[in-house]
Amino acid sequence: MIAAMKTGRLLKFHRPGGEVHAYLYQEAGAVYASVYLLAPGQGRRPVHEVSGGDSEAVEADVRAWVEAHFPRPS
Protein backbone atom coordinates (compact mmCIF):
# COMPACT_ATOMS: atom_id res chain seq x y z
CA MET A 1 0.00 0.00 0.00
CA ILE A 2 1.31 3.44 -0.91
CA ALA A 3 0.59 6.34 1.45
CA ALA A 4 -0.94 9.46 -0.07
CA MET A 5 1.40 12.44 -0.27
CA LYS A 6 0.11 15.52 1.51
CA THR A 7 0.62 18.99 0.06
CA GLY A 8 2.17 21.50 2.40
CA ARG A 9 5.18 23.69 3.09
CA LEU A 10 8.69 22.76 4.11
CA LEU A 11 10.68 25.02 6.43
CA LYS A 12 14.44 24.43 6.62
CA PHE A 13 16.67 25.51 9.48
CA HIS A 14 20.47 25.20 9.15
CA ARG A 15 21.88 24.38 12.58
CA PRO A 16 25.26 23.20 13.88
CA GLY A 17 23.80 19.83 14.98
CA GLY A 18 22.28 19.14 11.57
CA GLU A 19 19.48 20.29 9.32
CA VAL A 20 16.10 20.76 10.98
CA HIS A 21 13.13 20.48 8.61
CA ALA A 22 9.51 21.21 9.49
CA TYR A 23 6.72 20.04 7.23
CA LEU A 24 3.46 21.98 7.64
CA TYR A 25 0.20 20.72 6.12
CA GLN A 26 -3.58 20.92 6.49
CA GLU A 27 -5.84 17.95 7.04
CA ALA A 28 -9.48 17.75 8.08
CA GLY A 29 -9.68 21.46 8.92
CA ALA A 30 -6.62 21.50 11.18
CA VAL A 31 -2.99 22.47 10.61
CA TYR A 32 -0.18 20.07 11.50
CA ALA A 33 3.58 20.28 11.58
CA SER A 34 6.15 17.52 11.91
CA VAL A 35 9.73 18.51 12.75
CA TYR A 36 12.64 16.30 11.71
CA LEU A 37 16.34 16.43 12.55
CA LEU A 38 18.48 15.36 9.61
CA ALA A 39 21.75 14.34 11.23
CA PRO A 40 23.84 11.16 11.45
CA GLY A 41 22.31 8.63 13.82
CA GLN A 42 18.81 10.12 13.68
CA GLY A 43 15.87 7.96 12.71
CA ARG A 44 13.09 8.90 10.34
CA ARG A 45 10.59 9.82 13.06
CA PRO A 46 9.66 13.39 13.90
CA VAL A 47 11.45 14.91 16.88
CA HIS A 48 8.46 17.19 17.52
CA GLU A 49 4.86 17.59 16.31
CA VAL A 50 2.47 20.52 16.55
CA SER A 51 -1.18 20.96 15.59
CA GLY A 52 -3.71 23.75 15.72
CA GLY A 53 -6.43 25.56 13.88
CA ASP A 54 -4.33 28.41 12.46
CA SER A 55 -1.33 28.01 10.14
CA GLU A 56 0.40 31.16 11.41
CA ALA A 57 0.16 30.00 15.04
CA VAL A 58 1.45 26.51 14.19
CA GLU A 59 4.37 28.00 12.24
CA ALA A 60 5.19 30.33 15.14
CA ASP A 61 5.13 27.36 17.55
CA VAL A 62 7.48 25.41 15.26
CA ARG A 63 9.91 28.32 14.94
CA ALA A 64 9.93 28.86 18.72
CA TRP A 65 10.50 25.15 19.39
CA VAL A 66 13.36 24.93 16.87
CA GLU A 67 15.01 28.04 18.33
CA ALA A 68 14.68 26.67 21.88
CA HIS A 69 16.05 23.20 21.04
CA PHE A 70 18.43 24.02 18.16
CA PRO A 71 19.49 27.65 18.62
CA ARG A 72 21.37 29.54 15.97
CA PRO A 73 25.09 29.91 16.58
CA SER A 74 26.10 33.21 18.18
QUICORUR-V38295 format. One record per pair of residues at least 4 apart in sequence whose ideal C-beta (glycine too) atoms are under 8 Angstrom apart, sorted by the first residue. I is the first residue (numbers start at 1). GAP is how many residues later the second one is. Records with the same first field share a line. If there is no record, write none. Layout:
I = GAP ; GAP
//
This chain:
6 = 19 ; 21
7 = 18
8 = 15 ; 16 ; 17 ; 18
9 = 14 ; 15 ; 16
10 = 11 ; 12 ; 13 ; 14
11 = 10 ; 11 ; 12 ; 13 ; 48 ; 51 ; 52
12 = 7 ; 8 ; 9
13 = 6 ; 7 ; 8 ; 9 ; 53 ; 57
14 = 5
15 = 4 ; 5 ; 51 ; 55 ; 56 ; 57
16 = 57
17 = 20 ; 22 ; 53
18 = 19 ; 20 ; 21 ; 22 ; 24
19 = 18 ; 19 ; 20
20 = 15 ; 16 ; 17 ; 18 ; 46 ; 50
21 = 14 ; 15 ; 17
22 = 11 ; 12 ; 13 ; 14 ; 40 ; 44
23 = 10 ; 11 ; 13
24 = 7 ; 8 ; 9 ; 31 ; 34 ; 35 ; 38
25 = 6 ; 7 ; 8
26 = 4 ; 5 ; 6 ; 29
27 = 5
29 = 24
30 = 21 ; 22 ; 23
31 = 20 ; 21 ; 22 ; 23 ; 24 ; 26 ; 27
32 = 17 ; 18 ; 19 ; 26
33 = 16 ; 17 ; 18 ; 25 ; 26 ; 28 ; 29
34 = 12 ; 14 ; 15
35 = 11 ; 12 ; 13 ; 14 ; 15 ; 27 ; 30 ; 31
36 = 6 ; 8 ; 10 ; 11
37 = 5 ; 10 ; 33
38 = 4
42 = 5
47 = 22
48 = 14 ; 17 ; 21
50 = 8 ; 11 ; 12 ; 15
51 = 7
52 = 5 ; 6 ; 9
53 = 4
54 = 4
55 = 4
56 = 4
57 = 4
58 = 4
59 = 4
60 = 4
61 = 4
62 = 4
63 = 4
64 = 4
65 = 4
66 = 4
67 = 4 ; 5
//
